[in-house]
Amino acid sequence: MISALMNWLSLRDYDGELRQAVSRIMSRYSRGNVSVQNGSALDEAGLLALSETADKAMSRMSKRMSA
């Protein structure tokens, strides 16, 4: 009980509650999306890296097709 009060006073419980809330929201909005349900969600940095990799691959493929 005292540790719960200390967590509340120091806002440590806020991080845990935030993670749980994000998890609940992701679960609710990902119904039917198997990739997200399996933990394969990408953040903005991951999406940018994936996009850059795809751009490079498309450029290489375009060069090979025109040769």
C-alpha positions in Angstrom: 0.0 0.0 0.0 2.8 2.4 0.8 4.6 1.5 -2.4 1.4 2.3 -4.4 1.2 5.7 -2.6 4.9 6.4 -3.4 4.4 5.4 -7.1 1.4 7.8 -7.2 3.3 10.6 -5.6 6.3 10.2 -7.9 4.2 9.7 -11.0 5.8 6.3 -11.6 2.4 4.8 -11.9 1.6 7.2 -14.8 4.1 5.5 -17.1 2.5 2.1 -16.4 -1.0 3.4 -16.9 0.0 5.1 -20.1 1.5 1.9 -21.5 -1.7 0.0 -20.6 -3.9 2.7 -22.2 -1.8 2.6 -25.4 -2.0 -1.2 -25.5 -5.8 -1.1 -25.0 -6.2 1.5 -27.8 -3.9 -0.4 -30.2 -5.9 -3.6 -29.4 -9.2 -1.9 -30.1 -8.2 -0.3 -33.4 -6.3 -3.3 -34.7 -9.2 -5.7 -34.7 -8.9 -7.7 -37.9 -5.3 -6.4 -38.6 -3.2 -9.5 -38.0 0.1 -7.6 -38.4 -0.6 -5.3 -35.6 -2.1 -8.0 -33.4 1.2 -9.9 -33.8 3.2 -6.9 -32.6 4.4 -5.8 -36.1 3.4 -2.2 -35.7 5.9 0.4 -37.1 6.5 3.8 -35.6 7.4 6.9 -37.6 11.1 6.2 -37.7 10.5 2.6 -38.8 8.2 3.7 -41.5 10.7 6.2 -42.7 13.5 3.6 -42.8 11.2 1.2 -44.7 10.3 3.9 -47.2 13.9 4.7 -47.8 14.8 1.1 -48.4 11.9 0.7 -50.8 12.9 3.8 -52.7 16.5 2.5 -53.1 15.1 -0.9 -54.3 12.8 0.7 -56.8 15.7 2.8 -58.1 17.9 -0.3 -58.5 15.1 -2.2 -60.2 14.4 0.8 -62.6 18.1 0.9 -63.6 18.2 -2.8 -64.3 15.1 -2.7 -66.4 16.3 0.2 -68.5 19.7 -1.5 -69.2 
